[in-house]
């Protein structure tokens, strides 16, 4: 993949929360077995392989990580810290777009030319000014209505109005992706296809993260977020939907406590490669890992 450009997620002011986790231990005796990360009644061996691959990919990493993978065709569901909260950074831009589309549907209209231009910039270039404009245009009331309709009950808007500090979970982000992938009563077909099309056209320099290891024959609809903020280091998040060749699945990986942006990207891509390779065995042409240089980790706006 091409190196990431100097575009950055919103750099905002409130610190995230740290969620400590560790293996459960019995009161007496050895540690109890960890629950499986992945389950599948129809493909238990596949679920076991991916569970082990995710654990191996996380081994010796300092990043605190949440993962959710959903592949209905394989009957596969993977969840690891999927209800823990993270600062969203720029992955929230997909939610902003979805809420705007829902509002336009309720008003029986299409997006205006200005809204379309802002949506293009917000998703494909991760433009922060465009995100702020659409956040304001959609309004807090409609954002909350969308979250309620979408049943994203664990997503919390920042009280101070900072969109990049929206508190999200891997489980809710998966719900959002499947609102785009599957027919539902929240977003109509036109809205779903529009959002997916924008995510498929994200600039190459920002297509790191969950696309790693995916077959090049698949269409990857991706949005990433990267936010350095004390005291928990870089928040590096990646959400993606994968379509084509009879495939349709989603991967969400959220991280914090990363010492550098590159470190967080590496953590996500190690997990994504394991998942994508297991779900697409025998594929030769795959998305290569990203290359993030130290210079690219410098935000293009100061931290207040």
N, C-alpha and C positions, 0 to 999 in steps of 0.2 A: 504494500500500500504506500501511497505517497505520504511524506511527512506532514504533520498537522501544521496549519498556519497559525498566526498569532491571534486569531479570534479567540475570545474568552467568554465564558459564562459570566452572568452577573456577579460582581463581587460586592457582597452585601454585608450587613453589620452584625448579625446575631450569631453566636456560636451554636454549633449543633450539640446533640446529646450523645454521650457514649453509652453503648449497651454492652456490658460484659457478658460473656457466655463461655461455657465450658462443659465438658462431658458430665452427665449426672453420675453420682457415686452413691452406692449403698451405704447405710450406716455402718455395716460391718462387712468386711470381705473386699474382694476386688471390684474394680469399676464395672458398672453395668454396661451392657452392650449399647452402643449409640443407635438410635433409631435410623432406619434407612433414609437417605436423602430423597431417593426416587422410588416410586411404586408403579407397578403395572400388572394388572391381573392377567392380561393377555401376553405380555412379554416380560416375565419376571427376570430372566437372565439379562436382558437389555437394561432393565432398571438397576440391577445389581452392578453391572459394568459401569454405568454412568455415575451411580452413587460413589463407587470407589474412585472413579476418575476425578470427580469434583473434589473429593477429600484429598486426593493426591495433589491436585492443582493448588489447593489452599495450603498445603503443608509448608511450614516454615515461613509463611507470609505474615507480616504484622498487620496487614489490612483487616479491619473488621468488615465482614462481607455478608450480604444477603443475596440469595439466588432463588429464582423461580423459573422453571421450564415447563411448558405445557404443549404436548403433542397429542391431540386427541386420536389421530390415526393410529398411533402406537399404544394408545391407552396409557400414556406416560405422563406423570406429574412429579416434578421435583420441587421440593421446598426446603430451604435452609435459611433460618432466621427471616422468613418471608414476611413476618408481621412486625419486625423491628423498624424503627423510624430513622430516616436519613434526610438531610437537607437535599432538596431536589436539584439545585443548580439548574442547568438549561434543559434537562429532560422534561421539566414542567411545561415547556413550550408546546408539547403535544396536547397536554390537557387544556392549555389556553385555546389552542386551535379548535379542539373538540367542543369546548364550551361555546365558542363563537359560532361554530356551525350549528349547534343545537339552538342557540338564540335566533339565528337567522331562519331556521326551520319554523320555529314558533311564530315568527313574524311573517311567515309565508313569503320569503324573499331569498334571492341569491346574495352572495357576498358582493359588496360594492367593488369597483375597480381598485379603490384605495385599500380596502381590506385584503383583497387578493395579493396586491403588491407587498403589503406588510407581512402577510402569511408566508409568501414565498421567501422573503428575506429572513423571517424568524426561524423557519424550519431548515431551509437549504443552506443558509449561511450562519445560522445561530445569532442573528443580529439582535442585540440587546435593546436598542432603541425601538425597533419594530415590536419586540415582545412587550415593552412597557406601554406602547401605544395601544396594542390589542388588549392587554390586561385592563387598561383604563376603559377602552371602548366596550368590552364585554361587561365589565362591572362586577363588583364583588357579589351582588345578589345573584346574577346569572351563573357565576362561577360556583357558588354554593348549590344552586339548583341543579346544575349539571352533576356535581359530585353526588348529590342525593339520588338523582335518577340513575346514575351509573353504578350506584351501590359501592362507591369508593369511600366507605365510611371511616377509613383510617387515614385519609388524606386531610391535612389541616392547613388552611391558609395562614400565612404569617400575620399575627395581629397588627404588626406595623406596616403591612401592605407590601412587603418585599417579596416579589414572586419567586426569586431564587432561593428563598428560605422556606418555601412550602415544605411541610413535612410529609414525606411519602413512604410507602412500603412497597416491597417487591410484589406482594399479593395484589395491591391496588393497581400498580402499573401493569400487571398482567391483565387485570380486568379491563383496563383502558385499551390495551392492544387488541383484545378480543372483541371489543366494541367496534374496532376498525376491520377486523378479519371476518366477522360473522354477522349475519343479518340480525337486527334487534330493533327494539322500539325506541331507542334513544337517538340513534343516528341513522338516517336513511341511506340508501345505496349510494346516491350521489355524494353525500358528505363523506362516507367511508372511503370511497374510491379516491376522492380528492385528497384527503389526508394521507392515505397510503402512497399516492403518487408523489406528493411532496417529500415524504420520508425516503422514497426510493431515489430522489434526486439530490440528496445531501451532498455537498461538495466533497470530492475525494479526500481532501486533507482531514476531514472530520468523520470519515467512515471507519474509525478504529473501534475497538471494543468487541461487542458480541458478533460482528460479522466474521471474526477470525476463524478460519478453518471451514467455513461454509463453502459448498460447491459454487463455482462461478456460474453454474447453470441456474441457480436460484436467484430470485429478486429479493434483495435485503432492504427492508424498510427500517431505518435506524434513526435514533436521536440520542446524542450524548450530552453529558454535562460535566463541567470541571470547575471546581471552586476551591481555592486555597483560603483557609480561614482558621485562625487560632480558636480553641486550643487543640483541635483534632485533625490538623493537617489538611491535606487535599481530599476533598470529596470528589470521587471519580465514579460516574454512573453511566450505564449504557443499557438502552432498551431496544429490542428489535423484533420485527415480525418477518418470517421467511415464507415465501410463496413460490410456486412453480413446480413443474415436474410431478404434479400430484401431491406435493408437500404443502403443509400449512402448519407452522408451529411458532412459538414465541420463546424468547430468552430475555430475562431481566437479571442484571447483576448490578447491585448498588454497593459502594465501598466508602469507607472513611479511614482515618488514621494512616493515610499514605504519606510517606516522607517527601515524595515528589510526584508530579503528574505521571511521569514515565513509569514509576513503580506501580501506581494504581492501574494504569492501562495494561501493564504486564499481568497483573493479578486477574483482571477481567478476561484478558485474551487467553490465558492458560485454561480458565474454566470454559470459555466459549469454544475453544478448539476441541476440548475433550467432548463436549456435548455435540457439536456439529459433526465431528468425525463419527461418533457413535450412531447418530441418526441418519448418516449418509455414507454407509460403508462402501468401499470400493471406488469412491470418487477420486480422481487424480488431480484435476484442476481445482484448486481451493484458494480462498482469500488468504493472502499472506499476512503475517503480523505487521503491526504498524511500527514506524520508527519515529520516536518522539525525541527531539534534540533538547538539550538544556535551555537553549534560547527560546524555544517554543513554550516553555513553562512559565515565562514571565507574563503576567496579566497585562492587557493593553489599557487597563484603567486602575487607578490606585485603590488600595483597600482603605476605607475611611478609618 
